Amino acid sequence: MSSAPIRSLKRRTPLLLTLMILGGLLTLSGRALAQGTSVPPVQDPQAQAAGSDSLQALLTEAQQLQQKLVRLQQQALSENEDLQELENALQDSVQSAMVEADSTILQTMARMERLPQAYQAAQQAQDQEQLTMIQAEAQQLQAHYLRLQDQVMQREDINAQLESFREELLEVMVTLDPEARKMYERMEELSELIGLPG
């Protein structure tokens, strides 16, 4: 039984945060399924099939838009040092707020940094039981991290900093592609239609 390698949470944090900045766009189809998002049950099989097709069409559009927005975002950040500084400042603020809210979060991050090595060792030893335990721990730690991150992002000071960075980011993205803001607004609409948190 093969499993995807466990990735470092610390290294993933910037991407997670930046995707969040663009409106909760992380792996839309997976999150929709995980949250049980589906069309309402109907009696007519043809109507039910049409509803499923409609949801799939929304997911496909959302994924395509996400790919375009992420590419633009990466280009904007790579070409603009001021944006990089704003992003770093935002992430520093978020991490400081997370430590204030939960002093154990640094230990959580440190443990996540060690898990890939443990996972690789278990793979080499073909220890399926250990692999399962490591995967479960990684999922638990990551879930805790993301819940805490979401919590601190609701703080008024952090949210204001987030909104400021989001607007600066979008302005630079628009200079790269005039349709960027429309794509972002459509992405938010799709998120609501699919039933995901924005």
C-alpha positions, -999 to 999 in steps of 0.1 A, spaced: 0 0 0 17 32 -12 10 66 4 19 101 -5 50 113 14 43 135 45 54 170 38 67 195 63 40 217 77 64 246 82 74 246 46 38 243 35 26 272 57 33 301 32 14 283 5 -15 275 28 -16 311 41 -14 327 6 -41 304 -8 -63 313 22 -57 350 13 -72 343 -21 -104 331 -6 -102 296 8 -92 279 -24 -74 248 -11 -82 217 -32 -118 226 -37 -131 192 -49 -114 174 -20 -128 198 6 -162 196 -9 -162 158 -7 -147 159 28 -174 183 40 -201 162 24 -210 189 0 -235 175 -25 -266 183 -44 -299 179 -25 -315 145 -28 -342 143 -54 -366 116 -66 -360 119 -103 -328 101 -113 -323 123 -143 -327 155 -122 -302 140 -96 -277 132 -124 -281 168 -137 -275 182 -102 -243 161 -99 -231 173 -133 -238 209 -122 -217 204 -91 -189 188 -110 -190 217 -135 -186 242 -106 -157 222 -91 -140 221 -125 -144 258 -131 -131 265 -96 -101 243 -100 -92 260 -133 -96 294 -118 -75 284 -88 -47 273 -110 -47 306 -129 -48 326 -97 -20 307 -80 2 311 -110 -5 349 -111 0 350 -73 34 333 -75 45 355 -103 34 386 -85 53 376 -53 84 365 -72 87 398 -91 78 422 -63 101 425 -33 76 449 -15 50 422 -17 74 396 -3 81 418 27 44 423 33 38 385 31 67 378 55 54 404 79 19 389 78 32 354 84 53 366 113 22 383 128 2 352 123 28 329 139 33 353 168 -5 353 174 -6 316 172 21 313 198 1 337 220 -30 316 216 -12 282 221 23 281 234 27 245 223 24 253 186 61 256 181 65 221 194 38 210 170 57 226 141 90 210 153 74 176 155 59 180 120 95 188 108 107 155 121 78 134 108 90 131 72 122 114 83 103 90 105 79 83 77 108 76 53 124 53 78 91 34 83 88 31 45 123 16 42 115 -8 70 82 -17 53 65 -11 87 29 -5 77 17 -2 113 43 26 119 34 43 86 -3 44 96 6 58 130 28 85 115 1 95 90 -25 97 117 -3 119 139 5 141 109 -31 146 101 -39 154 138 -11 179 141 -19 196 108 -56 198 117 -47 214 150 -24 239 133 -50 249 107 -77 253 133 -54 276 153 -43 295 122 -80 300 113 -87 312 148 -60 339 149 -69 351 114 -102 362 129 -84 387 152 -91 423 142 -55 433 139 -45 402 119 -75 405 97 -67 441 89 -32 432 80 -45 403 59 -69 425 40 -42 451 33 -19 424 19 -47 408 -1 -55 441 -18 -18 448 -25 -14 413 -39 -45 417 -61 -34 451 -75 -1 436 -86 -18 406 -101 -41 429 -121 -10 445 -136 0 410 -148 -35 401 -159 -63 427 -161 -88 398 -155 -73 388 -122 -98 407 -100 -128 393 -119 -113 358 -116 -109 363 -78 -145 376 -74 -158 346 -95 -137 323 -73 -154 337 -42 -188 331 -59 -179 295 -67 -168 289 -32 -202 300 -19 -221 280 -45 -201 248 -37 -207 254 0 -171 260 12 -160 285 38 -145 316 22 
